[in-house]
């Protein structure tokens, strides 16, 4: 029976290949979309958390991800934060989203006082030098430099003007592009203010206790633990899960329709063959199972092909952009289940139709 299933698939190789590609596109839609959404958010969350500080202090009413709020916190507030029990150091930063090159969306950039930020985040200049405070200069992380093929001395457009890249740093922490805080304050008319503070706590002090102390001292402000950023980022887009579920549903429908069309055509073409199998004593259930096996095998090949296409597309994407595509075993499992279920549903009607064919009429079919 297994040989019969394989021979049926190879009898029309082009049609089988097209069916597999149709399902692969649906799988690509699921894996790539989910992977791109989760991967980009997780990658940004990891960089945001890799700043050497355990707490981010933001203004009350701050909403969404970093870069979406105006400068409302006085830089001088750092002195008051430093006096809170358990706090080692508070560093003011500015975060703002600007339009990326070639109108490809928005990019988060940070305004920092280099010495203070480097001390808390462990930043090291790997190539070039640090920026000067008022010279229209910027530094970027080495990963961003490699992916965008920037060289020291190149310019990057921010706020409708060119900033000269003077240095590349490691490790990747916070935004990939950093400029002087004073420059960002000038651009956003926020002199003497910041959008957030990074708070480093003293060694041996309980993080939760320091967070409670800060919340008690500044009840109208937001106290966020950097270790929770990944969860906060993923939960910060409530419509994202709905969108991803819709994508999964659409992909399942595509798989089911592709299989339905393929197997319906197969049953029509093999009417006489089915009649021969019935005349030889094969049961209706056996005939239906052959059709279902072929559908499931095509679906499985489509799922594997879709995952391979995703891996290739992910590799190409990482060569030209800084986007991350997360390929998790959980998503692969969901995709496999969706593909097989879609294939089984698509094969249901053709299989039942094949099983109900009258043997005499099927043998006389031309």
N, C-alpha and C positions, 0 to 999 in steps of 0.2 A: 504493500500500500504506500510506503514511503517513496519507493521508486516511482510509483504512479503519480504521486504529488509532484515530485521533482520533474518528471518528464512532461507533465502538463504545464509547468511553469516555463520550461525551456522550449516548449513547442512554439510559443510566441514570445521570443526573448525581448523584442523591442517593446511590446505592450507591457511585459513584466517589468522591464527597466523603467518605463515611464510611470508605472504605478508606484514602484519603489521611490522614485524621485518625487512624486506627488506627496507621498507620506513624509518623505525626508524634509520637504519644505515646511510641512506642518510642525514637525519635530524641531526644526531649526527655529521656527517662530516661537515655540515654547522655551527651549533651552537658552537661546540667545537673548531673548527679551528679558526673561527672569534673571539670567546671569549678568546681563548688562546693568539692570536696575539694582540688583543686590550688590554686585561687585563694585560698582562706582560708589554707592553709599558706604559700604563697609571700608573701602580703601580710604575714602575721605575721613571717615570716623576714626580709623586707625591713625592717620596722620594727625588729626586733631587731638587725639589722646596721647600722642608721642611727644609731648611738649615738656616733659619733665615736671609738670605740675599736677597735683592731684585734684585741684578744684578750679573751676572757672566761675568767676563772679560776674554776673550780667545785670543790667538795669531791669527794673520791674517792667513788666509788659513786653519784654523781648519775646519775639515770636519766630518759630521756625528755625531753620539752620543758620549757621553763622553767615554774616555778611548782609543780612536783610534788615538790620536795625541801624538807626542813626547814632551819632556820638552823643551820649547823654551823661556819661560818668566823668566827673572832674578827675584829672590825673592826680591831683593832690589827695584824692581819697585813698591812695595807696598807703599813705602814712597812717590813717585810721585803721585800715585792714591789717597792717603790720603789728598794730598794738593788740590785736585779738589773740587770746591765749591759744598757743599751738601753731600759730602762723610763723613761718620762717621768713618768707618774702613774697610780696605782691608786685607783679609787673604789669604795667598798662600796655594794652595792645589795641590796634584798630583793625577791624575786619570789614571788608567791603567787596561786593561783587561788581565786576566790570565786564563789559562785552569782550569776549575772546576774539582772537584774530580770525579774519574771514567770516565774521558773523556766525560762528559755530556754537553759540550759546554764551553763557556767562562763566567767568572764572573768578574764584575767590583769591584776593590778595590781602596781605597783611602789612600794616604799618607798625614798626617796632623800633625801640631804642636798642641798637645792636648789642651793646655790652650787657645790658640787663637781660635781654632775651637769650643771648648765647649762654650766659651764666646759668640760667634756669633750665634751658632745653639742651645744653651740651652741644651747641652748634659749633662746627669747625669749618673754616673756609678751606676747601680742597684745591680750588684753582682761582686765580685772580686775587681780589682783595675785598674787604668790606666796603659798604657804601659810605659816602660822605653825607652829612645830615641835610644839606640843601643843594645837592648837585644834580638832581634829576637822574639818580642812579638806582639800580635795583640789583638784587641777588636772587638766584634761583637754585633749587635743589638739583643734584647731579642726575637724578632720574629724569626730571623734566628736561634738563639740558640734553641728555642723550636722545630722548624720544623726539624732541623738536629740533635736534641738531643745531642748537645754539652754540655760538662761540663767544668767548669773552670779547667785549667790544661791540657785539651786535646790539640792536635796539629792539625794544618791545613796546607796543603802543598801549598806554594806559591813560584814561581820562583825556582822550583825544590829543595826546602828546607823546613824544618818544622818550622812553627811559632807557638809558644805556646800561647793559648788563656788565657789571664789573666783577662779579664773583659767583662761584658755584659752591654750595655748602652741603654738608651731611651732618646728621641724618635727616631724612625727610620728616619734617614736623610742621604741623599747621598748614598754612597755605604754601603752595609751591613757589610763589613769587612774593618777595618781601621788599618793601621800600621804607624809607625813614618815616617814623610816625609823624614827624613835623610836616612832611610833604603831604601825607594823607589828610592831616588836619586842615591844611591850607586848601586842598582840593575840595573838601567837604564842608568848609566853613565851620570847623569844629575845633578851633584853637583852644588848647588847654584841656581838651576832653578826649575820652577814649570810648570804645564800644564795650570793652570787657577788661577784666584783670585775670591773669594767671596766678594762682595762689599755690606756693610751695609750702608744705607743712614741715614742722620740725621732726627729726628722726625719733622714732619711738612713741610718737603721739598717735592716738587712735584717730583715723580719718573721719569717722562718723561724728566723733566728739567735736573736732574742729569745725566740721560743716554745721553742726548744731550751734556752736558758739557764733559762727558768722551769721547764721540765720537769725539768731536771737539779737545780735547787735545791729543787723541790717535787715529787718523783717520785710521791707518793701522791695528787696532785690532777690534775684534768682541765684541760688547756689547749686551748681551742677558738678557732679563727680565725673572726672574725665574717663574713668573706667566704664561708665554707663553710656558713653557717647554712641557706641555702635547700636545699642538698643534704642536710644533716643532718636537717632537718625532714621532707623527703619520704621519706627512708630510715628515719625514726624510727617509721613505722607499717607494719611488714611485712605486716600483714593487709589494708592498704588496697588494694594492687594486686590481691590475690586478690578482694576485694570488687568492685572496679571491673571486673575481668574477668568476674565473674559477672553484673554488670549488663549488660555488653555482650552476653554470651551470651543473657540473658533477652530483651533488646531484639531481637536477631536472630531468636529463636524467634517473638516476637510478630509481627514483620514477615513472616516466612515463613508463619505461620498465617493472617494477614489476607489475604495474597496468594493462598494456597491456596484459602481459602473463596471469595474474590471470583472468581478465575479458574475455579474448578470450576463455580460457579453460571453464569458467563458461557458456558462451553462447553455446559452443559446447555440454556441458553436459545437458543443459536445453532446447535443441532444441524442444523436445516434449512438455515440459511445456510451452514454448513460443507459440507453435502451439495451445495449449489449451486456453491460454489467448486471442489469436487472434480470435479463434472460438467463444469465449464468448463476443466478441465485443470490446476488448481493442484496442485502436488506436496504430499506429506505434510510435507516439511521447510518448505515455504512457509507452510502453515497453522500449523504449530507455531511458526514464527518470528513470525507475527502475534500469537499469544497471548503469546509471550515478550516482544515489544515492548511490548504493552499493560501487562504486569506490570511491566516495567522502568520505563516512563514513570510509572505510578502510584507506584512505589517512589521515583523521583527527586522527584516532587512531594511525597511524604510527607517525604523527607529535608529538602527546602527548607522545607516548612511547619514541621517540628520545630525547625529552626535559628531560624526567625523567632519561633516561640513561646518559645524559650529566650532570645532577645534581649529580647523584651518582658518575660518573667518576671524576667530579670536587672535590667532597668531599674527595675521595680517593687520588687524586693528591695532595691536600693541606696538607694531613697528612704526606706525604713523601718528598715533594719538597717545594720550595718557589715560584713556579709558580702560577700565578693568572689567573683565567678564568672568564672573565666578561660576565654575563648573563643579557643582556639588553632587555627591552620590544620591542625595535625597531628590534633587531635581531629575537626575537620570532615572531614578526609580519611578517617579511620578510620570515622566515622559513615556517610559516603557509601558506602564499600566494604561495610560491614555491611548497610546498607539495600538496596543493589543485589544483593548475594549472597543475602540473605534473600528478596528478591523473585524472583530467578532460581530458587532452590530451591522456593519456593512455587508457581511457575508450571510446574515441571517435569512433575508428574503431569497437570495439566489439559492442557498442550500435547501430551503423548504420547497422551492419551486422544482429543483432537480429531483428531490425525493418524491414529489407527487406526480412526476411524469408517468404516463401510462407506457408500459414496456412496448406494446405493439405499435402505438403511435410513434414512439421514439425511434423504433427500428425502421419505420417507413419514412422518417423525416429526411428531407433532402436539403 
